[in-house]
Amino acid sequence: MAEMGAEHEGAAQTVAIRLWNSRRLLAAGIGAVLAVYWFAGMSGYVVLLACAVLLAAAMLQTDVARQSAEGGAAIEASGLQRLSGEYLAAAVADPLIIFDRTAMIVHANAAAFAAFGGIAPGLSLSLKFRAPEMQALLDSILSGNVASDVVDYTEKLPVERAYRVSASSVGHGTDLYVLVFKDQSEARRIDRMRADFIANASHELRTPLASISGFIETLRGPARNDPAAREQFLQIMQNQTGRMARLIDDLLSLSRLEMKPYLKPGNEVDLRQTVDSVIDSLGPLARENGVAIERDFAEGPLDVPGDRDELFQVFENLLENACKYGQSGGRVVVSIAPGDAGPEPGIDVTIRDFGPGIAEEHIPRITERFYRVDVENSRTQKGTGLGLSIVKHILTRHNARLSIKSEVGKGAAFSVHLPRH
């Protein structure tokens, strides 16, 4: 009897809760029925019947809403149950490793296999990652003193890669942990480039500034009344200010090119006319260095899409370098010819000198900013160390490329490969 009383009491509480949850609907419905009864003179039996229907509708609505909520929760739970840890790990683009309390690998995603190799379930992380920072990370997370931790780690082989490694526990009471490796290599490389650029630019500007400052001090002191020394020092100061101006111009050119790394298809450029203009403009420099410039142009149209001023700058840089650094060969050959046959053949412009050439170890780095094969000779020739870097950026904008062939003692050939379309 007591159990039946409890059941009736529980059912009554359930009905009361449902009615309370639908109190606003009930109040609105009953109010509407009474208004109709009052103004339309409806029968009292009809009013009672309408109220009964309202109560049943309120109970049904609450029940349907509860069932709908329960059904949605059940669907969500079943969907999550179908997502195993392997699927979730595979969806992560970064290398991810799941391990247990003994630091044994339980699972690793495809990115981890690609990055580190030789990873399999059952392998000890302590043996795989022996770096002190990784050992400290594992000890920290497995000790239970912290819920998550982060360290910087560098993988040396097969190529050096820098990672920001985070470790954290998986859920509560699972005795599982996860390592996630965020690749920082590109960001570190950019930071190093930025630091090197600032250091090199500062050094290149500091040298002429120090020279100018020293000559000014001399002119205001010992050489105050020496006309010959004054004229000599002023000429040197003018040369140094010209060098700084060229450096600043090249830095601005690089900045503009990097802000817009891609070139929209533009006008057609006649390479024959452009290269002829470059040769004519550098004629005085060639004669000053005792260099004869020879032309070897193919017949027919030699047009490519691009920006004429930028391509002029490319060939001017390359021909100027050939006249300055290859002057011992006595001549420079400028050739224009159709490129190698292919699905999209282009045009090759090659500038070849017969000077001392470039050692093989320098060729991969020669287009880097401020990189010089011979520092003293470059400064003597008034070079800024940025010319070939500007060439590389302009050619990238034109979907073109630069190839360099050289042998010590036999000169160097710089070839620009330009697409026709």
C-alpha positions as CSV (number, residue, x, y, z in Angstrom):
1,M,0.0,0.0,0.0
2,A,2.8,2.3,0.9
3,E,4.5,1.7,-2.5
4,M,1.2,2.4,-4.3
5,G,0.8,5.6,-2.4
6,A,4.3,6.7,-3.3
7,E,3.7,5.9,-7.0
8,H,0.5,8.0,-6.9
9,E,2.3,10.8,-5.2
10,G,5.1,10.7,-7.8
11,A,2.6,10.8,-10.7
12,A,0.8,13.7,-9.1
13,Q,4.1,15.6,-8.8
14,T,4.9,14.9,-12.5
15,V,1.5,16.2,-13.6
16,A,1.9,19.3,-11.4
17,I,5.3,20.0,-12.9
18,R,4.0,19.6,-16.5
19,L,1.1,21.9,-15.7
20,W,3.4,24.5,-14.1
21,N,5.8,24.4,-17.2
22,S,2.7,25.1,-19.4
23,R,1.2,27.7,-17.1
24,R,1.4,30.6,-19.6
25,L,-0.2,28.6,-22.4
26,L,-3.0,27.5,-20.1
27,A,-3.6,31.0,-18.8
28,A,-3.8,32.4,-22.3
29,G,-6.2,29.6,-23.5
30,I,-8.5,29.8,-20.5
31,G,-8.6,33.6,-20.8
32,A,-9.6,33.3,-24.4
33,V,-12.3,30.7,-23.7
34,L,-13.8,32.9,-20.9
35,A,-13.8,35.9,-23.1
36,V,-15.7,34.1,-25.8
37,Y,-18.2,32.7,-23.1
38,W,-18.7,36.2,-21.7
39,F,-19.3,38.0,-25.0
40,A,-20.9,35.3,-27.1
41,G,-23.1,33.7,-24.5
42,M,-21.6,30.2,-25.0
43,S,-22.9,27.2,-23.0
44,G,-21.1,26.4,-19.8
45,Y,-20.6,22.8,-20.9
46,V,-18.7,24.0,-24.0
47,V,-16.4,26.1,-21.7
48,L,-15.6,23.0,-19.5
49,L,-14.9,21.0,-22.6
50,A,-12.6,23.6,-24.0
51,C,-10.7,23.9,-20.7
52,A,-10.2,20.1,-20.7
53,V,-8.9,20.1,-24.2
54,L,-6.4,22.9,-23.2
55,L,-5.1,20.8,-20.3
56,A,-4.6,17.8,-22.5
57,A,-2.8,19.8,-25.1
58,A,-0.5,21.3,-22.4
59,M,0.4,17.8,-21.1
60,L,1.0,16.5,-24.6
61,Q,3.2,19.5,-25.6
62,T,5.4,19.0,-22.5
63,D,5.7,15.3,-23.1
64,V,6.6,15.8,-26.8
65,A,9.2,18.5,-26.0
66,R,10.8,16.2,-23.4
67,Q,10.9,13.2,-25.8
68,S,12.4,15.5,-28.5
69,A,15.1,16.7,-26.2
70,E,15.8,13.2,-25.0
71,G,15.9,11.9,-28.6
72,G,18.3,14.7,-29.7
73,A,20.6,13.9,-26.8
74,A,20.5,10.2,-27.7
75,I,21.4,11.0,-31.3
76,E,24.3,13.2,-30.3
77,A,25.6,10.6,-27.8
78,S,25.5,7.9,-30.4
79,G,27.2,10.1,-33.0
80,L,30.0,10.9,-30.5
81,Q,30.4,7.2,-29.6
82,R,31.1,6.5,-33.3
83,L,34.0,9.0,-33.3
84,S,36.9,7.0,-31.9
85,G,40.2,8.6,-30.7
86,E,41.9,7.5,-34.0
87,Y,39.5,9.4,-36.1
88,L,39.8,12.5,-34.0
89,A,43.6,12.3,-34.0
90,A,43.6,11.8,-37.8
91,A,41.6,15.1,-38.2
92,V,44.5,17.0,-36.5
93,A,46.9,18.4,-39.1
94,D,49.8,18.7,-36.6
95,P,51.7,15.6,-35.3
96,L,49.8,14.1,-32.4
97,I,50.8,11.3,-30.1
98,I,48.6,9.7,-27.4
99,F,50.4,7.9,-24.6
100,D,49.7,6.3,-21.2
101,R,51.0,6.7,-17.7
102,T,54.1,4.6,-18.5
103,A,55.0,7.0,-21.4
104,M,54.2,4.3,-23.9
105,I,52.7,5.3,-27.2
106,V,49.1,4.3,-27.6
107,H,48.4,5.9,-30.9
108,A,50.0,8.4,-33.3
109,N,48.4,10.1,-36.3
110,A,49.7,10.2,-39.8
111,A,51.4,13.6,-39.4
112,A,53.4,12.2,-36.5
113,F,54.5,9.2,-38.6
114,A,55.5,11.6,-41.4
115,A,57.4,13.9,-39.1
116,F,59.3,11.5,-36.9
117,G,59.0,8.0,-38.4
118,G,59.6,4.8,-36.5
119,I,56.6,5.4,-34.2
120,A,54.5,2.5,-33.2
121,P,52.1,1.6,-30.3
122,G,54.1,0.3,-27.4
123,L,57.2,2.4,-28.1
124,S,58.5,4.4,-25.2
125,L,58.4,8.1,-25.7
126,S,61.4,8.5,-23.3
127,L,63.5,6.4,-25.8
128,K,62.1,8.1,-28.9
129,F,62.6,11.7,-27.6
130,R,65.8,11.8,-25.6
131,A,66.2,15.6,-25.5
132,P,66.3,17.0,-21.9
133,E,63.4,19.4,-22.6
134,M,61.2,16.5,-23.8
135,Q,62.1,14.3,-20.8
136,A,61.2,17.2,-18.5
137,L,57.9,17.7,-20.3
138,L,57.0,14.0,-19.9
139,D,58.0,13.9,-16.2
140,S,56.0,17.1,-15.5
141,I,52.8,15.8,-17.1
142,L,53.0,12.3,-15.7
143,S,53.7,13.4,-12.2
144,G,50.2,14.9,-12.1
145,N,51.4,18.2,-10.7
146,V,50.3,20.1,-13.8
147,A,47.3,19.5,-16.2
148,S,49.3,20.8,-19.2
149,D,52.7,22.0,-20.1
150,V,54.6,23.5,-23.2
151,V,58.2,23.3,-24.3
152,D,60.3,24.2,-27.4
153,Y,61.9,21.2,-29.1
154,T,64.1,20.9,-32.2
155,E,64.2,17.7,-34.2
156,K,67.7,17.5,-35.9
157,L,67.1,14.7,-38.5
158,P,66.4,14.1,-41.3
159,V,66.1,17.9,-41.5
160,E,66.1,20.4,-38.7
161,R,62.6,21.3,-37.6
162,A,61.6,23.5,-34.6
163,Y,58.4,22.6,-32.7
164,R,56.3,24.0,-29.9
165,V,55.2,20.9,-28.0
166,S,52.2,20.9,-25.7
167,A,51.3,18.0,-23.4
168,S,48.0,17.6,-21.6
169,S,45.8,14.9,-20.0
170,V,42.9,13.4,-21.9
171,G,39.7,13.8,-19.9
172,H,39.4,12.7,-16.3
173,G,40.5,9.3,-15.0
174,T,41.5,8.0,-18.5
175,D,45.2,7.7,-17.6
176,L,45.8,8.9,-21.2
177,Y,47.8,11.9,-22.3
178,V,48.4,13.7,-25.6
179,L,51.4,15.4,-27.2
180,V,50.8,18.0,-30.0
181,F,53.7,19.3,-32.0
182,K,53.2,22.8,-33.6
183,D,55.8,23.3,-36.4
184,Q,57.6,26.7,-35.8
185,S,60.3,26.2,-38.4
186,E,59.0,28.7,-40.9
187,A,58.3,31.4,-38.2
188,R,61.8,30.9,-36.8
189,R,63.3,31.2,-40.3
190,I,61.4,34.4,-41.0
191,D,62.6,35.8,-37.6
192,R,66.2,34.9,-38.5
193,M,65.9,36.6,-41.9
194,R,64.4,39.7,-40.3
195,A,67.2,39.9,-37.7
196,D,69.9,39.2,-40.4
197,F,68.4,41.8,-42.7
198,I,68.4,44.5,-39.9
199,A,72.0,43.6,-38.9
200,N,73.2,43.7,-42.5
201,A,71.4,46.9,-43.4
202,S,72.7,48.6,-40.3
203,H,76.2,47.5,-41.1
204,E,76.0,48.6,-44.7
205,L,74.8,52.1,-43.7
206,R,77.2,52.4,-40.7
207,T,80.4,52.0,-42.8
208,P,79.9,55.0,-45.1
209,L,78.5,57.1,-42.2
210,A,81.6,56.4,-40.1
211,S,83.8,57.3,-43.1
212,I,81.9,60.6,-43.7
213,S,82.0,61.4,-40.0
214,G,85.8,60.9,-39.9
215,F,86.4,63.1,-42.9
216,I,84.2,65.8,-41.5
217,E,86.2,65.8,-38.3
218,T,89.5,65.9,-40.3
219,L,88.2,68.8,-42.5
220,R,87.3,70.8,-39.4
221,G,90.7,70.1,-37.8
222,P,94.1,69.3,-39.4
223,A,92.9,69.7,-43.0
224,R,91.0,73.0,-42.4
225,N,93.4,75.0,-44.5
226,D,94.6,72.3,-47.0
227,P,92.7,72.8,-50.3
228,A,94.1,69.6,-51.9
229,A,93.1,67.4,-48.9
230,R,89.7,69.1,-48.7
231,E,89.0,68.4,-52.4
232,Q,90.0,64.7,-52.0
233,F,88.0,64.2,-48.8
234,L,84.9,65.9,-50.3
235,Q,85.1,63.5,-53.3
236,I,85.2,60.5,-51.0
237,M,82.3,61.8,-49.0
238,Q,80.3,62.3,-52.1
239,N,81.0,58.7,-53.2
240,Q,79.9,57.4,-49.8
241,T,76.7,59.4,-49.8
242,G,76.0,58.0,-53.3
243,R,76.5,54.5,-51.9
244,M,74.0,55.1,-49.1
245,A,71.5,56.5,-51.6
246,R,71.9,53.4,-53.8
247,L,71.4,51.2,-50.8
248,I,68.3,53.0,-49.7
249,D,66.9,52.9,-53.3
250,D,67.4,49.2,-53.4
251,L,65.8,48.6,-50.0
252,L,62.8,50.6,-51.2
253,S,62.6,48.5,-54.4
254,L,62.7,45.3,-52.4
255,S,60.0,46.6,-50.1
256,R,57.7,47.5,-53.0
257,L,58.2,44.1,-54.6
258,E,57.5,42.2,-51.4
259,M,54.3,44.1,-50.8
260,K,53.0,42.9,-54.2
261,P,54.6,39.5,-54.8
262,Y,52.4,38.6,-57.8
263,L,52.0,40.5,-61.1
264,K,48.7,40.6,-62.9
265,P,48.9,39.9,-66.6
266,G,49.9,43.2,-68.2
267,N,51.2,44.5,-71.5
268,E,53.4,42.7,-74.0
269,V,57.1,43.5,-73.6
270,D,59.4,43.4,-76.6
271,L,62.5,41.7,-75.2
272,R,64.6,42.7,-78.2
273,Q,63.9,46.4,-77.8
274,T,64.2,46.2,-73.9
275,V,67.5,44.5,-73.9
276,D,68.8,46.8,-76.7
277,S,67.9,49.8,-74.4
278,V,69.7,48.2,-71.5
279,I,72.9,47.6,-73.6
280,D,72.8,51.2,-74.8
281,S,72.4,52.6,-71.3
282,L,75.3,50.6,-70.0
283,G,77.6,51.4,-72.9
284,P,79.7,54.0,-71.0
285,L,80.2,51.6,-68.1
286,A,81.3,48.8,-70.5
287,R,83.8,51.1,-72.2
288,E,85.1,52.3,-68.8
289,N,85.8,48.7,-67.8
290,G,87.2,47.7,-71.2
291,V,84.4,45.3,-71.9
292,A,82.8,44.7,-75.4
293,I,79.1,43.8,-75.3
294,E,78.1,41.3,-78.1
295,R,74.5,40.6,-79.2
296,D,73.1,37.2,-80.3
297,F,69.4,37.7,-80.8
298,A,67.1,35.1,-82.4
299,E,64.9,36.1,-85.4
300,G,61.2,36.7,-85.2
301,P,59.0,38.1,-82.5
302,L,60.4,38.1,-78.9
303,D,57.5,39.3,-76.9
304,V,56.4,38.2,-73.4
305,P,53.8,39.5,-71.0
306,G,55.0,41.6,-68.1
307,D,56.1,45.0,-66.9
308,R,58.8,46.6,-69.1
309,D,60.3,48.8,-66.4
310,E,60.8,45.8,-64.0
311,L,62.3,43.6,-66.8
312,F,64.6,46.5,-67.7
313,Q,65.7,46.6,-64.1
314,V,66.4,42.8,-64.2
315,F,68.6,42.9,-67.3
316,E,70.3,46.1,-66.2
317,N,71.3,44.5,-62.9
318,L,72.6,41.3,-64.6
319,L,74.5,43.2,-67.4
320,E,76.0,45.7,-65.0
321,N,77.3,42.8,-62.8
322,A,78.8,41.1,-65.9
323,C,80.6,44.3,-66.9
324,K,81.9,45.0,-63.4
325,Y,82.9,41.5,-62.1
326,G,83.6,39.8,-65.4
327,Q,85.7,42.7,-66.9
328,S,88.9,40.6,-66.9
329,G,87.3,38.5,-69.7
330,G,87.1,41.5,-72.0
331,R,83.6,40.7,-73.4
332,V,80.1,39.9,-72.5
333,V,77.6,38.1,-74.7
334,V,73.9,38.8,-74.5
335,S,71.7,36.3,-76.2
336,I,67.9,35.9,-76.7
337,A,66.5,32.6,-77.9
338,P,63.4,30.5,-77.7
339,G,63.3,28.3,-74.5
340,D,63.3,24.6,-74.4
341,A,60.4,22.9,-76.1
342,G,57.5,22.0,-73.7
343,P,53.8,22.5,-73.1
344,E,54.4,26.2,-72.6
345,P,57.7,27.2,-74.2
346,G,59.1,30.6,-73.3
347,I,62.1,32.8,-74.1
348,D,65.5,32.7,-72.5
349,V,67.7,35.7,-72.1
350,T,71.3,34.8,-71.2
351,I,74.1,37.2,-70.1
352,R,77.5,35.5,-70.2
353,D,80.8,36.9,-69.1
354,F,84.3,35.4,-69.3
355,G,85.7,36.6,-66.1
356,P,86.9,34.7,-62.9
357,G,83.6,32.9,-62.5
358,I,81.8,31.9,-59.3
359,A,82.7,29.0,-57.1
360,E,80.0,26.3,-56.9
361,E,79.4,26.7,-53.2
362,H,78.4,30.3,-53.6
363,I,75.8,29.8,-56.4
364,P,72.8,28.6,-54.2
365,R,73.1,31.7,-52.0
366,I,74.1,34.3,-54.5
367,T,70.5,35.8,-54.7
368,E,70.3,36.2,-50.9
369,R,70.2,39.8,-49.5
370,F,73.6,41.2,-48.9
371,Y,75.3,38.0,-49.9
372,R,78.6,38.7,-51.6
373,V,81.2,36.3,-53.2
374,D,84.0,38.9,-52.7
375,V,83.1,41.5,-50.2
376,E,85.9,43.9,-50.9
377,N,85.6,43.7,-54.7
378,S,81.8,44.2,-54.4
379,R,82.3,47.4,-52.4
380,T,85.0,48.6,-54.7
381,Q,82.5,48.2,-57.6
382,K,79.8,50.2,-55.6
383,G,77.6,47.2,-55.2
384,T,74.9,47.1,-52.5
385,G,74.5,43.3,-52.2
386,L,70.8,43.6,-53.1
387,G,70.8,43.5,-56.9
388,L,70.3,39.8,-57.5
389,S,67.7,39.6,-54.7
390,I,65.7,42.3,-56.5
391,V,66.1,40.3,-59.8
392,K,64.8,37.1,-58.0
393,H,61.7,39.0,-56.7
394,I,60.9,40.6,-60.0
395,L,61.2,37.3,-61.8
396,T,58.9,35.6,-59.2
397,R,56.3,38.3,-60.0
398,H,56.6,37.4,-63.7
399,N,56.3,33.6,-63.1
400,A,59.8,33.4,-64.4
401,R,63.1,32.0,-63.0
402,L,66.8,32.6,-62.9
403,S,69.4,29.9,-63.5
404,I,73.2,30.4,-63.0
405,K,76.0,28.3,-64.5
406,S,79.6,29.1,-63.7
407,E,83.0,27.5,-63.5
408,V,85.9,29.1,-61.7
409,G,88.2,30.7,-64.3
410,K,85.7,30.4,-67.2
411,G,83.2,33.0,-66.4
412,A,79.5,32.9,-65.5
413,A,76.2,32.7,-67.4
414,F,72.9,34.1,-65.9
415,S,69.8,32.9,-67.8
416,V,66.4,34.4,-67.4
417,H,63.6,32.0,-68.4
418,L,60.4,33.9,-69.2
419,P,57.0,32.3,-70.2
420,R,55.2,33.6,-73.3
421,H,51.8,33.3,-71.6
